[in-house]
Amino acid sequence: MGIIVKSPQEIDIMRKAGRIVAAILNVLKKRIEPGIITEELDAITVQELSRHDATASFKGYRGFPASLCVSVNEELVHGIPGKRVLEEGDIVSLDFGAFFQGFHGDAAITVGVGKISSEAEVLLEVTEGALNAGIASARSGACLGDVSAAIQSFVESRGFSVVREYVGHGIGHEMHEAPQIPNFGFPGQGPILQRGMTLALEPMVNA
């Protein structure tokens, strides 16, 4: 299937789904502290989700058992909440999706637990900068490769490397839609972006 272009009305619903995701991630961010157990974060997610007319996108998706992905330190993505206790100096990625009125919202944040190392702080800054570089390149008339190249260029210019095994993706009625969006590539290649396409950029960075 090709890239699905959404109507303004559909995008408005997706914005609402995204706001739900952002609100819940903001609550979770404030709860990150040494001593909290990762399954507690999933329970908080379920509790907060009940305040909205939405459901968890990840729960049951390809057998995933939780509403929230919690990946700590060396865990790259798709970490399952459990009995792990967060410790001072950890960095934890929280990845969450909400399904609202027929559309998905999906976002992730990475948070330091207590005081983290200067190296970890730089890693977080570079990853956020890579996301912003990708967003800035995602314009009508640009090629998908422009977005991938912008992410790669930003990361490598800071002395880091991108993860090549995982990609961003289109999003809408389905959690994962076309196109796949690698974090590396060449400008001028790939599909031409159009107004109304909805993309989830997911830069992942190796130190």
Sequence and secondary structure as in RCSB ss.txt:
>XXXX:A:sequence
MGIIVKSPQEIDIMRKAGRIVAAILNVLKKRIEPGIITEELDAITVQELSRHDATASFKGYRGFPASLCVSVNEE
LVHGIPGKRVLEEGDIVSLDFGAFFQGFHGDAAITVGVGKISSEAEVLLEVTEGALNAGIASARSGACLGDVSAA
IQSFVESRGFSVVREYVGHGIGHEMHEAPQIPNFGFPGQGPILQRGMTLALEPMVNA
>XXXX:A:secstr
    B  HHHHHHHHHHHHHHHHHHHHHHHH  TT BHHHHHHHHHHHHTTTT EESSTTGGG  SSEEEEETT 
 S     S B  TT EEEEEEEEEETTEEEEEEEEEE SS  HHHHHHHHHHHHHHHHHHHH  TT BHHHHHHH
HHHHHHHTT EE SS  EEE SSSSSEEEEE S   TT S B  TTB EE    EE 
